[in-house]
Amino acid sequence: MCQVLEEYHEPLEQELRSASKKCVKCKEVLAVVVIRAGDKYCRDCFDQYFRHKFRAMLGKNRIIFPGEKVLLAVSGGPSSSSMLRQVQEGFSQSTHKKLRFMPGIVYVDEGGALGQSAEERRQTVAKMEDMFKATGFPFHMLPLEQVLDIPSSVMVKAPSSPQAASAYKAAVDRFIRNGVSSDVTPEEKVGTSPPYVLESQTHSLRQLMDSAKTLTAREDLMSMLRQQLLVHTARCEGYSKVMLGHNCTRLAVQLLTSISLGRGAHLAQDTAFSDSRYGDIISVRPMRDYSAKEIAYYNHLFHVPCVFTPNLHTKAKEKSSIQHLTESFVNKLQVDFPSTVSTIYRTSEKLQTACKNSSSEDHCDKCLLCMCSLDTSVEMASAFQATLMSERLSQPKSVGANSLFPRENPEWSGTPAGSCCKGTGQNCVEDGGCSSAFSPPWTFSLSASCRRLRGGKTGLA
C-alpha cells in the first residue's frame, strides 16, 4: 500500500519540481536566472524585464526631453557598460519605441592619478575606443589631468531653466511635429582621443592626490574631480544631461559612506535619480533600480563588453578606507540577508534636501568642491563645532609646501594666526579658541565633509 502511494505521488512531485524551475513570466521555458526567491526568468523574458526597467525609469521621471543631448559617462565597468547597451538597444531598428534624445559618450582616464605607466594607459584607452566605435555614438576620451585646466566657473552654479510638468508634453509634441530623428548621423560619428598629456600635468595631479593624507580622502577627492570634469565637458560640448551608471548596490554603499563622512545633509543629491546641484547640467542615474547581481547576469548572458580598470582601492585591505569597508560590510550582509541592499536603497528614496524648491536653493551658499549646500551654520553645541575644536588642538605649527590644503600661510588676508576674530568669523568660539585664526579664508566656503580633505584626518589608518 505504501509503495502504491509512493508510485502515485512520484510523477506529481516531478511535475512540481519541473514547474518550479520554469520562468515565472512565460511559464513555458526553463529559467536560467534567479534574481530573488520566486523571481526566475528565462533568457528572453529576462532581456525584456531588464530593458523595460530601464525605459520605465526614464519614462517615470521625465527629466530627459526629446531632442536633448545626453552625455553617457562610461568607465568600462559592468554597470556603465550595461547602461551603454541599454541606450544602444533603444536606438536599434528592432525597437518599437526608440529613445528620443541624442547620446554621446565620455570616458575619463584616471591612470595618471593611479600611477599607471603611459603604455598601460594607452592600452586601456585603445580598448575603450574600440567599444565606443562599435556603438556609432560620438565619444570623448579625457585624461583626468584636464581637470587642472578647467576654469573656476565650473564650481559656480549656472542658472537653470525651469522644467514644468507640461513642458515635457510640449517637448514631445514639438519633437513629433518637427519630425526630428534621434538617429546619429554619419557626420556625428566622431571620437575625440585624449590629447597628449605632459609629464608635468601628471606630476601635478599626483601631488594633488598625495595631499589628501588617507585613502578615504583620496577617493572622495577623485570623485569630485571626476564630476567637475564631466560637468565642464558637458557644458563645452552642448550637453544638458549627464547619465551615470550608479546601480542600486553602489548607491546603498554610498548612502552609508556619506553618513560616515558627515555628508548626511547631501544624501538626497548623492543618491537620487537626478542631481541638479550644477544648475544647467543635471546628472541622472537610470541604473539605480538594478542590483549588481542583475547587471552581472545580464552582461554574462548577452555578452556585454567590459574593460577592467583599477581604482584606488584595488588590492587594498578591507579597512584601508571607509568606502572600501562599507562596501565589504554591505556585500557580506547581503549574502545572509538578501533584502539588505533594497532596504537601504528604499530609504534613500525618501530623503529630501533642505532647500526644497529651486528658488530657495539658488540662494543657499554652496561648497566650492562638492557644490552642495553648506551645512556649517550650526549651533555651538554640535558635532561640527566639536570637530573644529579637535582640529585646532591637534594643529601642527607648520605644514609642508606640497600640501594641497596648507593650514598656515603668511599670505592669508584677514585674521592673523593665533588671534581671535572677535565674533566676526563664522566659526568663532569663546575663550580665545577661534578656528578662524587657523583656517584660510576659503575654507569657510567648504562643507563639513570637504573640510576633512583639508585636515586629512578622515580614514581608518
Residue, then its C-alpha position, 0 to 999 in steps of 0.5 A: m500500500c505504501q509503495v502504491l502511494e509512493e508510485y502515485h505521488e512520484p510523477l506529481e512531485q516531478e511535475l512540481r519540481s519541473a514547474s518550479k524551475k520554469c520562468v515565472k513570466c512565460k511559464e513555458v521555458l526553463a529559467v536560467v536566472v534567479i534574481r530573488a526567491g520566486d523571481k526566475y526568468c528565462r533568457d528572453c523574458f529576462d532581456q525584456y524585464f531588464r530593458h523595460k526597467f530601464r525605459a520605465m525609469l526614464g519614462k517615470n521621471r521625465i527629466i530627459f526631453p526629446g531632442e536633448k543631448v545626453l552625455l553617457a559617462v562610461s568607465g568600462g565597468p559592468s554597470s556603465s557598460s550595461m547602461l551603454r547597451q541599454v541606450q544602444e538597444g533603444f536606438s536599434q531598428s528592432t525597437h518599437k519605441k526608440l529613445r528620443f534624445m541624442p547620446g554621446i559618450v565620455y570616458v575619463d582616464e584616471g591612470g595618471a592619478l593611479g600611477q599607471s605607466a603611459e603604455e598601460r594607459r594607452q592600452t586601456v584607452a585603445k580598448m575603450e575606443d574600440m567599444f565606443k566605435a562599435t556603438g556609432f555614438p560620438f565619444h570623448m576620451l579625457p585624461l583626468e589631468q584636464v581637470l587642472d585646466i578647467p576654469s573656476s566657473v565650473m564650481v559656480k552654479a549656472p542658472s537653470s531653466p525651469q522644467a514644468a510638468s507640461a513642458y515635457k508634453a510640449a517637448v514631445d509634441r514639438f519633437i513629433r511635429n518637427g519630425v526630428s530623428s534621434d538617429v546619429t548621423p554619419e557626420e556625428k560619428v566622431g571620437t575625440s582621443p585624449p590629447y597628449v598629456l605632459e609629464s608635468q600635468t601628471h606630476s601635478l595631479r599626483q601631488l594633488m592626490d598625495s595631499a589628501k593624507t588617507l585613502t578615504a580622502r583620496e577617493d572622495l577627492m577623485s570623485m569630485l574631480r571626476q564630476q567637475l570634469l564631466v560637468h565642464t565637458a558637458r557644458c563645452e560640448g552642448y550637453s544638458k544631461v549627464m547619465l551615470g551608471h550608479n546601480c542600486t548596490r553602489l548607491a546603498v554603499q554610498l548612502l552609508t559612506s556619506i553618513s560616515l563622512g558627515r555628508g548626511a545633509h547631501l544624501a538626497q543629491d548623492t543618491a537620487f535619480s537626478d542631481s541638479r546641484y550644477g544648475d544647467i547640467i543635471s546628472v541622472r542615474p537610470m541604473r539605480d533600480y538594478s542590483a549588481k547581481e542583475i547587471a552581472y547576469y545580464n552582461h554574462l548572458f548577452h555578452v556585454p563588453c567590459v574593460f577592467t580598470p583599477n581604482l584606488h582601492t584595488k588590492a587594498k585591505e578591507k579597512s584601508s578606507i571607509q568606502h572600501l569597508t562599507e562596501s565589504f560590510v554591505n556585500k557580506l550582509q547581503v549574502d545572509f540577508p538578501s533584502t539588505v541592499s533594497t532596504i537601504y536603497r528604499t530609504s534613500e528614496k525618501l530623503q529630501t534636501a533642505c532647500k526644497n524648491s529651486s528658488s530657495e536653493d539658488h540662494c543657499d551658499k554652496c561648497l566650492l568642491c562638492m557644490c552642495s549646500l553648506d551645512t556649517s551654520v550650526e549651533m555651538a553645541s554640535a558635532f561640527q563645532a566639536t570637530l573644529m575644536s579637535e582640529r585646532l588642538s591637534q594643529p601642527k605649527s607648520v605644514g609642508a609646501n606640497s600640501l594641497f590644503p596648507r593650514e598656515n600661510p603668511e599670505w592669508s588676508g584677514t585674521p592673523a594666526g593665533s588671534c581671535c576674530k572677535g565674533t566676526g568669523q563664522n566659526c568663532v568660539e569663546d575663550g580665545g579658541c577661534s578656528s578662524a585664526f587657523s583656517p584660510p579664508w576659503t575654507f569657510s566656503l567648504s562643507a563639513s565633509c570637504r573640510r576633512l580633505r583639508g585636515g586629512k584626518t578622515g580614514l581608518a589608518 
